[in-house]
């Protein structure tokens, strides 16, 4: 047995030796071949350079990926394409500005109206994109610096792509093919591998918000009662009240000055019905709008619950705002007439006494809120909340489908400040909030603004913002997109290299400062003020939150995060309650995608 084992071992050893020599020879051959290839590559650099170019192109195409159904059909025939003169394309950075109202965001999508869709069509019309490439933006390596959400504006943004720019007045030709709410400021030549997304150092955003957004919830609202109950139970009612000291008399004075004169005109039974309807509803309507006509769909209330306590149907602040933002629904419904069957003539739909009284009281509350002027103390508290975002933070609760453990949820905020000088438009006081960050995730800024506003208006300790960075999920609604504006992206690193090494012009928005400021005032600021005056989106948003009968937002109370129903983790289906407050799936993308 020992001999047999020895024989087998010896045989194996001999075989192993032979195989070892063969493998050694093969390895030597491979090494020599590899060294030969390395020497050849090192000799002319072609292989290495081509590999780098291929990698850069792959990255650009990955960023520029538009998904299924995003490629438009060519507007030109094969004969037209064949007859077109071929002209050289150059890699460029296109500096643009736009008002996002009526658009489904920045990123191109042939099934929806988008900023990039209109821009690309204008490039084709102006001859900056060849007819052969008119059917697919990916052929031009189109990349955006910041992908803004539906309804979000930009005074300055950048897209990079390959364009035909040898014709005089190309910027003017492009602008002539664009609507007034989209402008091209300028076009700068870049190096061939330039990507505005990868090269951007940071971004500046501005958010405009009415100061009445920082008023505490009405004492009769669901949220206000929960705040007081929690503060009482936790033994810190005095501390809670101290954070509302400068606005403690607001609602009492409002009732006396604006609401009482209306109620005194009503009989007692109707009076109680009106106030009950206003302070128990969960979806507030624009007081300037009529109820839907007979046969029209009625928006369901959020607290329509089954016996099991599950929400049957829901419409959140974002969906309500989104409906109003779409081009088809921006008309004021109060002008929508009813039809008289007998005569065929159109007459206004009459309101019942209860409906008329509710409408009048709602309008009075909004008028009172617009008359509010924020104190220095409360504005400083807003700044204190915004300052809690500065630095590298884990913003997994401020976007969608991001977990605490993902490194990509960490973002660096350079500054977040409130302008101490308010702006007054149509009797409403507005604050300008400006945030400077390296990059932002989808909905991140709107959720940051909503969190700061809720902390201030609910008398919540600022520390609650720091707790939101920890390993637990909480529901943070996103503030209306109406107030958000991309001010400009920053390209300091590239600009230095462009001048010193590439002999190219800087990507510099200051060259167009006068044009941008005029556009920003006319197409963005005035649009924001006008739409808010008509639709009261901020009032609707916060009123909805205050009357939303759920535990999702009770992290604002003195009990803390433990009082709130936890938001769902990554990958789980969102509940209808989450969808109602903008935490569910949307048509704006997923996976916590980059906003810019």
C-alpha positions in Angstrom: 0.0 0.0 0.0 2.9 2.2 0.8 4.6 1.3 -2.4 1.5 2.0 -4.4 1.0 5.3 -2.7 4.7 6.2 -3.3 4.4 5.2 -7.0 1.3 7.4 -7.4 3.0 10.2 -5.7 6.1 9.8 -7.8 4.0 9.7 -10.9 2.1 12.8 -9.8 5.3 14.5 -9.1 6.7 13.7 -12.5 3.5 14.8 -14.2 3.4 18.0 -12.0 7.0 18.7 -13.0 6.2 18.4 -16.7 3.1 20.5 -16.3 5.0 23.0 -14.3 7.6 23.4 -17.1 4.8 23.7 -19.7 2.9 26.3 -17.7 6.1 28.1 -17.0 6.9 28.3 -20.7 3.4 29.6 -21.4 3.6 32.2 -18.6 7.0 33.3 -19.9 5.5 33.6 -23.4 2.5 35.6 -22.1 4.8 37.9 -20.1 7.1 38.5 -23.0 4.1 39.1 -25.3 2.6 41.5 -22.8 5.9 43.4 -22.4 6.1 43.6 -26.2 2.7 45.1 -26.3 3.5 47.5 -23.5 6.7 48.6 -25.4 4.7 49.1 -28.6 2.0 51.1 -26.7 4.7 53.1 -25.0 6.4 53.7 -28.3 3.5 55.6 -29.9 0.9 55.9 -27.1 -1.9 55.1 -29.6 -3.4 52.2 -27.7 -3.4 53.9 -24.3 -4.8 57.1 -25.7 -7.5 55.3 -27.6 -8.5 53.3 -24.5 -8.8 56.6 -22.5 -10.9 58.1 -25.2 -13.1 55.1 -25.3 -13.6 55.2 -21.5 -14.4 58.9 -21.6 -16.9 58.3 -24.4 -18.5 55.4 -22.4 -18.9 57.7 -19.4 -20.4 60.5 -21.4 -22.9 58.1 -23.0 -23.8 56.6 -19.7 -24.6 60.0 -18.3 -26.5 60.9 -21.4 -28.6 57.8 -21.3 -32.2 58.7 -21.8 -33.9 55.4 -21.5 -36.6 53.6 -23.6 -38.8 55.7 -25.8 -36.7 58.8 -25.4 -35.4 59.0 -28.9 -37.5 61.1 -31.2 -38.4 60.1 -34.8 -36.3 61.9 -37.4 -38.2 64.9 -38.9 -36.3 64.5 -42.1 -36.5 62.0 -45.0 -33.6 59.9 -46.1 -33.3 62.0 -49.2 -33.0 65.2 -47.2 -30.4 63.7 -44.9 -28.3 62.4 -47.9 -28.5 65.8 -49.6 -27.3 67.8 -46.6 -23.8 69.2 -46.7 -21.5 67.7 -44.0 -20.0 70.3 -41.7 -17.6 69.8 -38.8 -19.0 69.5 -35.3 -17.2 70.9 -32.2 -17.5 70.0 -28.6 -19.1 73.0 -26.8 -20.6 74.1 -23.5 -24.0 75.8 -24.0 -25.0 78.3 -21.3 -28.8 78.4 -20.9 -31.6 79.8 -18.7 -35.2 78.8 -18.5 -38.5 79.1 -16.5 -39.6 75.5 -15.8 -43.4 76.2 -15.5 -45.4 73.9 -17.8 -42.4 71.6 -18.4 -41.9 68.0 -17.1 -38.3 68.9 -16.0 -35.0 69.4 -17.8 -34.2 65.9 -19.1 -35.4 65.0 -22.6 -38.3 62.6 -22.9 -40.4 62.4 -26.1 -43.6 61.5 -24.2 -43.5 64.7 -22.2 -42.7 68.4 -22.8 -39.2 69.1 -21.5 -36.6 71.9 -21.6 -34.0 69.7 -23.4 -36.7 68.6 -25.9 -37.4 72.2 -26.9 -33.7 73.1 -26.9 -32.7 70.2 -29.1 -35.4 71.0 -31.6 -34.2 74.6 -31.7 -30.6 73.4 -32.4 -31.9 71.4 -35.3 -34.0 74.3 -36.6 -31.0 76.6 -36.4 -28.7 74.1 -38.2 -26.5 73.5 -35.2 -27.4 69.8 -35.3 -27.3 68.0 -38.6 -30.4 66.4 -40.1 -28.6 63.0 -39.8 -28.4 63.5 -36.0 -31.8 65.2 -35.5 -33.4 61.9 -34.4 -31.2 61.1 -31.4 -29.5 63.5 -28.9 -27.1 60.7 -27.9 -25.5 61.0 -31.4 -24.4 64.5 -30.3 -23.2 63.3 -26.8 -25.6 65.6 -25.1 -25.0 65.9 -21.3 -26.6 68.2 -18.8 -24.9 69.8 -15.8 -27.9 69.7 -13.5 -31.2 67.8 -14.1 -33.9 70.0 -12.6 -37.3 68.6 -11.6 -40.7 69.4 -13.1 -41.6 73.1 -12.8 -38.1 74.1 -11.5 -36.4 77.1 -13.0 -32.8 77.9 -13.9 -31.2 81.3 -14.5 -28.0 79.5 -15.4 -27.4 75.9 -16.5 -25.1 74.2 -18.9 -25.3 71.4 -21.4 -22.4 70.0 -23.3 -22.6 68.3 -26.8 -21.1 68.3 -30.3 -22.6 71.1 -32.4 -22.1 72.9 -35.7 -21.1 76.4 -34.7 -19.3 77.8 -37.7 -22.2 79.9 -38.8 -22.5 83.6 -37.8 -25.2 84.5 -35.3 -25.9 80.9 -34.3 -27.0 81.9 -30.8 -29.5 84.4 -32.2 -30.9 81.7 -34.6 -31.3 79.2 -31.8 -33.1 81.8 -29.6 -35.4 82.7 -32.4 -36.6 79.1 -32.5 -37.2 79.0 -28.7 -40.1 80.2 -26.6 -39.4 83.3 -24.5 -39.1 81.3 -21.3 -36.0 79.4 -22.6 -32.8 81.3 -23.6 -29.3 80.5 -24.7 -26.8 82.9 -23.2 -23.7 81.8 -25.1 -21.7 78.9 -26.5 -18.1 78.2 -25.6 -15.7 75.8 -27.3 -14.2 73.1 -25.0 -11.8 70.2 -25.3 -13.1 67.0 -27.0 -13.5 65.1 -23.7 -15.4 67.8 -21.8 -18.5 66.8 -19.8 -20.3 69.6 -18.1 -21.6 67.1 -15.5 -18.3 65.6 -14.5 -16.4 68.9 -14.8 -18.7 71.0 -12.6 -17.3 71.9 -9.2 -20.5 72.9 -7.5 -23.9 74.5 -7.9 -25.8 77.5 -6.5 -29.6 77.2 -6.0 -32.0 79.8 -4.8 -35.4 79.1 -3.2 -38.1 81.8 -2.8 -40.6 81.2 -0.1 -43.4 83.4 1.4 -42.6 84.3 5.1 -46.1 83.1 6.1 -44.7 79.6 5.5 -43.0 79.9 8.9 -46.1 80.7 10.8 -47.2 78.0 13.3 -50.1 75.7 12.4 -53.5 76.9 13.2 -54.4 75.9 16.9 -57.4 73.9 15.7 -55.4 71.9 13.2 -54.5 68.2 13.8 -50.7 69.0 13.8 -51.0 71.9 16.3 -53.0 69.8 18.7 -50.4 67.0 18.5 -47.6 69.5 19.1 -49.2 70.8 22.3 -50.2 67.4 23.6 -46.6 66.1 23.1 -45.0 69.1 24.7 -47.3 68.8 27.7 -46.7 65.1 28.0 -42.9 65.5 27.7 -43.0 68.4 30.3 -41.5 71.0 28.0 -44.6 73.1 27.1 -42.9 76.3 28.4 -39.9 75.7 26.1 -42.1 74.9 23.2 -44.1 78.1 23.7 -41.0 80.2 24.0 -40.0 79.3 20.4 -43.3 80.8 19.3 -43.3 83.8 21.5 -43.0 86.4 18.7 -46.0 84.8 16.8 -48.1 83.8 19.8 -50.8 86.4 19.1 -51.0 85.9 15.3 -53.9 83.5 15.1 -56.0 85.2 17.9 -55.6 88.5 16.1 -56.5 86.9 12.8 -59.7 85.4 14.2 -60.7 88.8 15.6 -59.8 91.0 12.6 -60.5 88.7 9.6 -62.7 85.8 10.6 -65.1 87.1 13.2 -66.7 89.8 11.0 -67.6 87.1 8.4 -69.0 84.6 11.0 -71.1 87.3 12.7 -73.1 87.6 9.5 -74.0 83.9 9.6 -76.6 82.1 11.7 -75.1 80.0 14.5 -75.7 76.6 12.9 -74.1 77.7 9.6 -71.2 79.3 11.6 -70.3 76.1 13.4 -70.5 74.1 10.1 -68.2 76.5 8.4 -65.4 76.3 11.0 -65.8 72.6 11.4 -65.4 72.1 7.6 -62.3 74.3 7.5 -60.4 72.8 10.4 -61.2 69.2 9.9 -60.6 68.9 6.1 -57.4 67.2 4.9 -57.2 68.6 1.3 -57.6 72.3 1.1 -58.7 73.8 -2.2 -57.8 77.2 -3.7 -60.4 79.6 -2.3 -60.5 81.3 -5.7 -61.7 78.1 -7.4 -65.2 76.8 -7.7 -66.1 73.2 -6.8 -65.9 70.7 -9.7 -68.9 70.8 -12.0 -71.4 68.0 -11.9 -69.9 64.9 -13.5 -66.3 66.1 -12.9 -64.0 64.0 -10.8 -63.8 65.0 -7.2 -60.5 64.9 -5.3 -60.8 62.4 -2.5 -60.0 63.5 1.1 -56.8 62.1 2.5 -58.5 60.7 5.6 -61.0 58.6 3.7 -60.1 55.4 5.5 -61.4 51.9 5.4 -62.3 50.1 8.6 -58.8 48.8 8.8 -57.4 52.3 8.9 -55.8 52.2 5.5 -56.0 55.2 3.3 -58.2 54.5 0.3 -57.2 57.3 -1.9 -54.9 60.3 -1.5 -53.8 63.5 -3.2 -50.7 65.1 -1.7 -49.5 68.7 -1.8 -47.2 67.9 -4.7 -49.8 66.2 -6.8 -52.1 69.1 -6.3 -49.4 71.6 -7.2 -48.3 69.5 -10.1 -51.8 69.5 -11.5 -51.9 73.3 -11.4 -48.4 73.5 -12.9 -49.4 71.6 -16.1 -50.3 73.7 -19.1 -53.7 72.1 -19.3 -54.7 73.1 -15.8 -53.3 76.6 -15.3 -56.6 78.3 -16.3 -58.5 79.7 -13.3 -61.4 77.4 -12.7 -63.5 80.2 -11.4 -64.0 81.3 -15.0 -65.2 77.8 -16.0 -68.9 78.2 -16.7 -71.8 75.7 -16.2 -74.3 75.1 -19.0 -78.0 75.6 -18.6 -79.8 72.7 -20.3 -82.9 74.7 -21.3 -81.2 77.6 -23.1 -77.7 76.3 -23.8 -76.3 79.5 -22.3 -73.4 79.3 -20.0 -74.0 80.6 -16.4 -71.8 80.5 -13.3 -72.5 77.6 -11.0 -74.3 78.8 -7.9 -72.8 78.1 -4.5 -74.7 76.9 -1.5 -74.7 79.2 1.5 -72.3 76.8 3.3 -69.9 76.7 0.2 -70.0 80.5 -0.1 -69.2 81.0 3.6 -66.3 78.5 3.5 -64.9 80.2 0.4 -65.0 83.6 2.1 -63.4 82.4 5.3 -60.6 80.6 3.4 -59.9 83.7 1.5 -59.8 85.7 4.7 -57.2 83.3 6.3 -55.0 83.6 3.2 -55.3 87.4 3.3 -54.2 87.4 6.9 -51.3 85.2 6.2 -50.1 87.4 3.3 -50.2 90.4 5.7 -47.7 88.7 8.1 -44.2 90.1 8.3 -41.5 87.9 9.8 -39.6 89.2 12.8 -35.8 89.3 13.1 -36.0 86.6 15.7 -37.9 84.2 13.5 -35.7 84.9 10.5 -32.6 84.2 12.6 -34.2 80.9 13.6 -34.7 80.1 9.9 -31.0 80.8 9.4 -30.1 78.5 12.4 -32.0 75.7 10.7 -30.4 76.2 7.4 -26.9 76.3 9.0 -27.5 72.8 10.3 -27.1 71.5 6.7 -23.6 72.9 6.2 -20.8 70.3 5.9 -20.8 66.7 4.7 -24.0 65.1 5.8 -25.9 61.9 5.1 -29.0 63.0 3.3 -30.6 59.6 2.8 -33.9 61.0 4.2 -33.9 63.9 1.7 -34.3 61.9 -1.5 -35.8 58.7 -2.8 -34.6 55.1 -2.7 -31.4 55.8 -0.8 -30.3 53.9 2.3 -28.3 55.2 5.2 -25.4 52.9 4.3 -24.9 54.2 0.7 -21.9 56.5 0.4 -23.7 58.4 -2.5 -26.2 59.7 0.1 -23.5 61.8 1.6 -23.3 65.3 0.1 -21.2 68.4 0.9 -23.0 71.7 1.5 -20.8 74.7 1.4 -23.3 77.3 2.6 -27.0 77.8 3.1 -28.2 81.3 4.0 -31.3 83.5 4.1 -31.2 87.0 2.7 -31.9 89.3 5.6 -33.7 91.7 3.2 -37.2 90.4 2.3 -38.9 91.1 -1.0 -42.5 92.5 -1.1 -44.8 91.5 -4.0 -48.6 91.8 -4.1 -48.8 92.4 -0.3 -46.8 89.1 0.3 -43.4 89.1 2.0 -40.8 86.7 0.5 -37.5 85.4 1.7 -34.6 84.3 -0.6 -32.7 81.2 0.5 -29.5 80.4 -1.3 -27.6 77.1 -1.0 -24.2 76.3 -2.4 -23.4 72.6 -2.7 -21.1 70.2 -4.5 -24.0 68.3 -5.9 -27.6 67.5 -5.0 -29.9 64.4 -5.2 -33.4 64.3 -6.6 -35.8 66.5 -4.4 -33.0 67.1 -1.9 -33.2 70.9 -1.8 -37.0 71.0 -1.7 -37.0 68.5 1.2 -34.3 70.5 3.0 -36.4 73.6 2.7 -39.5 71.8 3.9 -37.6 70.3 6.9 -36.3 73.8 7.9 -39.7 75.3 7.5 -41.4 72.6 9.6 -38.8 72.9 12.3 -39.3 76.6 12.6 -43.1 76.7 12.3 -43.6 73.7 14.7 -41.2 75.0 17.4 -39.1 71.9 16.9 -35.5 71.8 18.3 -32.9 72.4 15.6 -31.2 69.2 16.7 -34.0 67.3 14.9 -32.3 68.1 11.6 -29.1 66.5 12.9 -31.1 63.4 13.9 -32.4 63.1 10.4 -28.9 62.2 9.2 -28.9 59.1 11.4 -29.8 55.5 10.6 -33.6 55.8 10.7 -36.2 56.6 8.0 -38.5 59.6 8.4 -41.0 61.1 6.1 -40.0 64.6 4.9 -42.4 66.2 2.4 -40.9 68.2 -0.5 -41.7 71.9 -0.7 -43.4 73.2 -3.8 -41.1 73.2 -6.9 -42.4 76.6 -7.8 -39.9 78.4 -5.6 -36.8 76.6 -6.7 -34.3 78.1 -9.0 -30.9 76.9 -10.2 -28.8 80.1 -10.1 -25.7 78.8 -11.7 -23.2 75.9 -11.8 -19.5 76.7 -11.0 -16.6 75.6 -13.2 -13.5 77.1 -11.4 -11.2 74.1 -11.9 -12.0 73.7 -15.6 -11.8 77.5 -16.2 -8.3 77.6 -14.8 -7.3 74.7 -17.0 -9.1 76.1 -20.0 -7.1 79.4 -19.9 -3.7 77.9 -18.9 -3.6 74.7 -20.9 -6.4 74.5 -23.5 -6.4 78.1 -24.7 -10.2 78.1 -24.5 -12.6 80.7 -23.0 -14.0 80.3 -19.5 -17.5 79.1 -18.8 -18.5 82.4 -17.3 -22.1 83.5 -16.6 -21.0 87.0 -15.5 -20.5 88.0 -19.2 -24.3 87.7 -19.6 -25.2 89.2 -16.2 -27.4 92.0 -17.5 -29.4 89.6 -19.8 -29.7 87.0 -17.1 -30.9 89.5 -14.4 -33.6 90.8 -16.8 -34.7 87.3 -17.8 -34.7 86.2 -14.1 -36.9 89.1 -13.1 -39.3 88.8 -16.1 -39.6 85.1 -16.7 -38.8 83.5 -13.3 -39.4 85.8 -10.3 -42.5 87.4 -11.8 -43.8 84.0 -12.8 -43.2 82.6 -9.3 -45.0 85.6 -7.7 -47.8 85.5 -10.3 -48.5 81.8 -10.0 -48.4 81.9 -6.2 -50.8 84.8 -6.2 -53.2 82.8 -8.3 -52.8 79.4 -6.9 -51.6 79.8 -3.3 -49.4 76.8 -3.5 -47.4 77.4 -0.3 -50.6 78.0 1.7 -52.1 74.8 0.2 -48.9 72.8 0.9 -48.6 73.7 4.6 -52.3 73.7 5.3 -52.4 70.2 3.9 -49.5 69.1 6.2 -51.2 70.7 9.2 -54.4 68.8 8.6 -52.9 65.5 7.5 -54.2 63.0 10.0 -51.2 60.6 10.2 -48.3 59.9 12.4 -45.8 60.3 9.5 -44.9 63.9 10.5 -45.0 63.6 14.3 -41.2 63.7 14.4 -41.7 67.5 14.7 -43.3 67.0 18.1 -41.4 67.1 21.5 -41.6 63.3 21.6 -39.2 63.2 18.7 -38.6 60.7 15.9 -40.0 57.8 18.0 -43.5 59.5 17.7 -43.5 59.2 13.9 -44.6 56.3 11.8 -41.4 55.2 10.1 -41.0 55.8 6.4 -40.4 52.7 4.3 -36.9 51.4 3.6 -35.2 51.3 0.2 -36.8 48.9 -2.2 -40.2 48.6 -0.4 -43.4 49.7 -2.0 -44.5 53.1 -0.8 -47.8 53.3 1.0 -50.5 55.6 -0.2 -49.7 57.8 2.7 -46.2 58.2 1.5 -47.4 58.9 -2.0 -49.7 61.6 -0.6 -46.7 63.5 0.8 -44.4 63.0 -2.2 -42.5 60.0 -0.9 -43.9 57.5 -3.3 -43.0 56.7 -6.9 -43.2 59.7 -9.3 -42.8 60.3 -13.0 -39.5 62.2 -12.4 -37.2 59.3 -12.2 -36.0 57.0 -9.4 -33.0 55.5 -7.6 -32.2 58.8 -5.9 -31.0 60.0 -9.3 -28.9 63.2 -9.5 -30.7 66.5 -9.7 -27.4 68.3 -10.1 
